[in-house]
Amino acid sequence: MTRILAIVNQKGGVGKTTTAVNMATALAAVGKKVLLIDFDPQGNASTGLGIEPSARKITSYHMLINGLPANEATLETMIPRLHIVPSNIDLSAAEIELVSMEQREFLLKRSLEKSSLNYDYVMIDCPPSLGLITLNALTAAHSVLIPLQCEFYALEGLSHLLKTIKLIQGNLNPNLTIHGVVLTMYDKRNKLTEHIENDVRGFLGDVVYETVIPRNVRISEAPSHGKPALIYDLQCAGSKAYLKLAKELIKREKNLSRLVAA
């Protein structure tokens, strides 16, 4: 069964798109078939996978507003087993257009339901807001992956996001779960990082992934070359961390499958 994961944090600058691009790449690297849906009008995930603006003729906007099946908007990437539905600035108009549409929170879900999804994972890179675009992603997803920067304001944002997820579970998607929280831009030399980590793990427990993503120059450089960090520099600390996180995610999936089977 295809698993749909929404990568969400309404706060910008927490490593959300970096996590989406590199997790999708890492999962493909360990043999999984992955579709990344760029659901952010900035289109940074598309850029990070080398998709030129001129190639983005059909985008996630058409999936959302026109109900186009995902397979009709999908492009191949430089990564074997990894495809992408790109995005561009057109998607920013969707927030306004959705307001007057019926069943507006379920449009992405319906598009995916009529798509031929021959993938192990569909990952949705959401915009840094909790508007109707993000609500569509959360309504369509099985689970949420939350990147969390190790700083105080990120903790404040997390509490708001958890409340939103609870509301969606109660009203739109009762089967939605939190797959995990990943600590990003982790700097072990910084005492605040350690303090934030202890607070988050103390509050959320096993929901927080063991793997942390370090603050890493090579991760920051990779998008300007139109490449995921794993392609730009496989040996850097950031690439190794995302590979480790992908394996941890797959392990959680197997544990979840065993619980469902039992």
Secondary structure, DSSP 8 states (H G I E B T S, - for coil): --EEEEE--SSSSSSHHHHHHHHHHHHHHTT--EEEEE--TT-HHHHHTT--GGG-SS-HHHHHHH---GGGS-EE-SSTTEEEE---GGGGGHHHHHTTSTTGGGHHHHHHHTS----SEEEEE--SS-SHHHHHHHHH-SEEEEEEESSHHHHHHHHHHHHHHHHHHHHT-TT-EEEEEEEESB-TT-HHHHHHHHHHHHHHGGGB-S---B--HHHHHGGGGTS-HHHH-TTSHHHHHHHHHHHHHHHHHHHHHHHHH-
